[in-house]
């Protein structure tokens, strides 16, 4: 449940932030500016990312290690971990 909840908030906040940046610019005296909700969506996205990393940390000793030793779904597991590591590093670099 926590995995799905954090992934939903993570994806939704990122999608809303992207839509606000792309289509909801506000005209100001100095030209177009970001929508007022944009920084809040970015903060929510960062919070959801940290929560997901905690959920992932819980999955490693319980689920992943057991399945690795049982030799189940190794290719998809390594692929998923690789993508998550790349996303985590790219988010940190931003």
C-alpha positions, 0 to 999 in steps of 0.5 A, spaced: 500 500 500 505 504 501 509 503 495 503 505 491 501 511 495 508 514 494 508 512 487 502 515 486 503 522 489 510 522 486 508 521 479 502 526 480 506 531 483 511 531 478 505 531 472 502 537 475 508 541 476 510 539 469 503 541 466 504 548 470 511 549 468 508 548 460 501 551 460 500 555 466 505 561 466 503 567 469 504 574 466 507 579 470 510 586 469 517 582 468 514 577 463 512 570 464 513 567 471 511 560 474 504 559 477 504 560 484 503 552 485 509 550 482 514 551 488 509 547 492 508 541 487 516 541 487 516 541 494 511 535 494 514 531 489 521 532 493 517 529 499 514 524 496 521 522 493 524 521 500 518 517 502 519 512 496 526 512 498 524 509 505 519 505 502 524 502 497 529 501 503 524 497 507 523 492 501 530 491 500 531 486 506 524 483 506 522 482 499 528 483 494 533 479 498 529 473 499 527 473 491 534 474 489 536 468 493 530 464 490 532 466 483 526 469 481 525 475 477 532 477 477 532 481 470 526 485 472 528 487 479 535 489 477 532 493 471 527 496 476 533 498 481 537 501 475 532 505 473 530 507 481 538 509 482 538 513 475 532 517 477 534 518 484 541 521 482 538 525 477 533 528 482 539 529 487 543 533 481 537 537 480 
